[in-house]
Amino acid sequence: MKDVNQEGGILVNQPSPTGRPAASTCTERLALDRVAETRRTSLALRAGLNLADWKRVGLQLSRISDSSTWWLGDWLRYGREHYPRRYRQAVEETALDYQTLRNYAWVAGKVAPSERRPGLSFQHHAEVAPLPRSQQGTWLERAELNGWSRNRLRTEIRAAGRRDLPVAQVVQLRVDDAHLARWRQAADVEGRELLDWMTDILDQEADTARLLGGETPGTGGLVPRQLARLPAAG
C-alpha cells in the first residue's frame, strides 16, 4: 500500500498485508518532503522533526540517489544518439566524470526501461546487464521476490554460470592516450560503447584470419580451404 505524507512529499511505501514492503512503481515521481529544504551544498531539516519524518526523508534521499544513476545513464545515451559529435563537450561542461557516466549509460543501454524494477537498486541491474535480455527479467524477479542483496544476486548468477553460461575472461590492454582517443571517437561516431565496438572489430578480424587460414568462420573447427569454397550441398 502507498500513502501520501501530510507535507506533500513523495508516495512512501507502507507495509503490505503480507508484511513485505510494497514495490515502487515506474511512474512514481520523486521529491522531498517540505520538512527538508535542499541547497547546492546542504540539506536543512525543519526544527523539531520527529523520528518518523526524519526516517522518511532518508528513504526519499536514498531513492533519489539511486534513481539519479538511471537518469544520468539515460541522459548520456540520449546525447550520444542525438548529438554524437557534440555530446562529449557538453559532458565536460557539466563537470561530471565521463567514465562514470559511461558506466551508467552502459547499464541503462543493456537493461531496457521496461525491465527495470524500482524495488531493486541500480547495482542489482548492473549485475544482470551482461546477461542476454531474455534472462535479465528472470534474475531480477528472483532477486525482488527473495529479497536478495546485490551480492547475493551476483553469487546466484555466478553459480548458475558455472553450470550453464560461458565463463567470461578478463583481458587487459595497455594503449597510449592517442590510440584510446581515436578508438573512442570511432565508437562514438557509431553511437556505440567502446567495448562493444572493439569486440565487433576483433570478431571481424578473427573471422577474416580464420578464413584465410582455412577455417570456416563461426564453425569452431578447421576446414580445408578447398572445402570451404564449395557451395552447400543441395
Secondary structure, 3 states (H helix, E strand, C coil): CEEECCCCCCEEECECCCCCECCCCCCCCCCCCCCEEEECCEEEECCCCCHHHHHHHHHHHHHHHHHHHHHHHHHHHHHHHHCCCCHHHHHHHHCCCHHHHHHHHHHHHHCCHHHCCCCCCHHHHHHHCCCCHHHHHHHHHHHHHHCCCHHHHHHHHHHHHHHCCCCCCCCCCCCCHHHHHHHHHHHHHCCCCHHHHHHHHHHHHHHHHHHHCCECCCCCCECCHHHHHCCCCC
